[in-house]
Amino acid sequence: MITHSSYDVVIIGAGVAGLAAAQRLQEAGLNPLVLEARDRLGGRIWSDYNLTAPVELGAEFIHGEHAATWQLLAQAGLTAEPWPREVANFKEKFRRYAQADKLLPADTVLAEQVLQLYEQVEHYNGPEISVEALVQQLTQPDDPARFYVLSRFACVEAAEVNRLSAKSMAEERRQNSAGGQNFHMPTGYSTLPQFMAQYLTIEYHVAVQQIVWHDHGATLHLSNEHTIDTHQVIITVPLSLLQADIPHFEPALPAAKQQAIHALAMGQVTKLAFWFSHVCWPSFSFVNTDGLVLAWWAGGSPTQPVLMGYVGGPQALELAALGQTGAVAQGLTELTQLFGAEIETAFIKGQMVDWSSDPWSRGAYSYTPLGAGQARVELAAPVANTLFFAGEATSVNGHVGTVHGAIESGWRAAAAVLTGRQS
Ligand SMILES: Cc1cc2nc3c(=O)[nH]c(=O)nc-3n(C[C@H](O)[C@H](O)[C@H](O)COP(=O)(O)OP(=O)(O)OC[C@H]3O[C@@H](n4cnc5c(N)ncnc54)[C@H](O)[C@@H]3O)c2cc1C
């Protein structure tokens, strides 16, 4: 139990950004303290191990063969396999579409139309415009590709497409150096934060409520009514928490930092996990639908098949509003329409994960709305030699909204802390 105590560096949050920062500081000979509001590690990485195969309730994939995550996997002796197993490198070819509850043939002309339009928007290089307005400019109102392209961006970016900046989104994709292949960790994503945390000092169930700071240090006020004095703080709480003034800063953060916090947006995702006794669907990478559940993919293992449902953007809130039982029933109905009645007999159980109502994430990941192109640089900047900011939203190299972007941000904040200590 913490009483009033003193640390050189305190890190707020035991997600991968906080753990990456803490690891680096420990390697440099410091003894950082990590404070975590939840009773578990990993933040938006959260693997479920209730049945035999791990199932990802939060982050699912390592996005890219060059992602920083691989450095940690190598240190940990952990592996990741190309996903989807059967169709590595050909995921677009194995993407399927469903319209009005019916799975369309694999070679539907719609698939090619959607891909072309999606890539056109991805490569946009023009003045500020929303993704929705750009897609409307590029298509006729009756173009069926329109809906699927917009819903794919809503899912991938977790965004409201009428706010999502096409210019910033395309720029972030051009900067992205992680690569295009997806990978899945057979041991579950959570084994990564478990490895990162193994030699660190972490206090769970402790929320930082207030940071009283000055140019040479800070006092943290905790939910357990204790306080901690520290020279430097690394803040890794999600953007949505900063927007809600959690933790509260005294004095207030500089105006430019506050503007950056409010210029960016936290996106919404609701995820479904459905466990089955056996596979009773055709092989595919993703199925994109025009139902309430916008995308499906196969997770689990060959012996423990699982289908994951994914809804990003405003529709995520619609699915979540059905509640746990209603959302699972909705997902099962849509799956039965897509794949037939055998789905119902093979069904073991389902779970809905509503990231928007999780008090410690209040959303899924950040996106860049119209006019917020420079905000991440400002968000990432330290304040005095006291407050350092990390977390996926502070990524400035196109790796926003990802695990590897969060890891890199933790490394960046740790380096800045170490530089600050020399001055
Ligand atoms: C549904 C979903 C799917 C995703 N899919 C992928 C994917 O496939 N691939 C990918 O690369 N990324 C994916 N992501 C994004 C990825 O999970 C995040 O970018 C990354 O995990 C963020 O790490 P972080 O350390 O920045 O934040 P977090 O993991 O959110 O860590 C912040 C920590 O701070 C704690 N905290 C908050 N407030 C306080 C407080 N006041 N005091 C103390 N502690 C506090 C939180 O409990 C949390 O543990 C997904 C995210 C979601 C939600």
The ligand as an ORCA input file, in Angstrom:
! r2SCAN-3c Opt
* xyz 0 1
  C     -11.237     -2.743    -30.015
  C      -9.825     -2.328    -30.300
  C      -9.135     -2.946    -31.330
  C      -7.824     -2.585    -31.615
  N      -7.142     -3.272    -32.571
  C      -5.819     -3.045    -32.731
  C      -5.041     -3.884    -33.554
  O      -5.544     -4.871    -34.131
  N      -3.727     -3.613    -33.699
  C      -3.139     -2.548    -33.078
  O      -1.925     -2.323    -33.260
  N      -3.845     -1.732    -32.249
  C      -5.165     -1.973    -32.059
  N      -5.876     -1.213    -31.190
  C      -5.246     -0.027    -30.587
  C      -4.296     -0.395    -29.434
  O      -4.951     -1.269    -28.557
  C      -3.904      0.880    -28.692
  O      -3.412      1.845    -29.606
  C      -2.821      0.629    -27.652
  O      -3.019     -0.568    -26.932
  C      -2.816      1.838    -26.708
  O      -1.833      1.679    -25.724
  P      -1.601      2.867    -24.691
  O      -0.582      2.432    -23.730
  O      -1.398      4.134    -25.446
  O      -3.023      3.074    -23.974
  P      -3.830      2.081    -23.014
  O      -3.603      0.685    -23.430
  O      -5.215      2.582    -22.979
  O      -3.122      2.285    -21.610
  C      -3.410      3.391    -20.775
  C      -3.572      2.871    -19.352
  O      -3.826      3.989    -18.491
  C      -4.743      3.561    -17.488
  N      -5.350      4.766    -16.933
  C      -6.236      5.591    -17.513
  N      -6.503      6.636    -16.686
  C      -5.758      6.447    -15.580
  C      -5.578      7.219    -14.359
  N      -6.220      8.370    -14.153
  N      -4.723      6.739    -13.414
  C      -4.045      5.562    -13.630
  N      -4.177      4.822    -14.754
  C      -5.011      5.281    -15.714
  C      -5.706      2.658    -18.249
  O      -6.404      1.801    -17.374
  C      -4.768      1.925    -19.201
  O      -4.328      0.690    -18.654
  C      -7.189     -1.557    -30.868
  C      -7.878     -0.942    -29.817
  C      -9.182     -1.318    -29.546
  C      -9.905     -0.663    -28.398
*
